[in-house]
């Protein structure tokens, strides 16, 4: 009987650990992408991203930078190319995330930033391949904070990564995030 309760407790613990990872669905004009976030490894970054999702900041934004075999980047500009206002930047958690096992590998989600390591606000990117040089400590001693990964729709990300671009890596035809919503825990479990 003790073994049954122990197994049940282990199953509940495993389910709780899974449920602790929020998931966000991006509906784009190229298809749906589901992202799983890791608040235990990059708490400030995840909280920042989820707040932008709750504020519907990403609705109507575009993937404004697409570099084949590197990254697709979005979250900062609307379909007319206007930069959207943002909240204060979030502290770079690249070191903690890297030490917790999160790397800029294919399919992972990370924060875009300027040369200032603590300048990330709303812009994010998905790695199209393993980009080890973006990991902490990186070329600048800070790296780029990974905080999630694509768990469904990597084929959509690859489609975005293959679009034709203009000089400056802007897609010829806009790749639009129509909506970004956090999935309910039950729905998130069904997606993976």
QUIQUIKA-V731275 format. One record per helix or strand of 3 or more residues. SS is the DSSP state (h for helix, s for strand). FROM is the first residue (numbers start at 1). TO is the last residue. If there is no record, write none. Layout:
ss={SS;SS}
from={FROM;FROM}
to={TO;TO}
//
This chain:
ss={h;s;s;h;s;s;h;s;s;h;s;h;s;h}
from={2;23;31;43;61;71;94;108;124;132;146;154;176;185}
to={19;28;37;54;67;78;99;111;127;134;152;161;182;191}
//
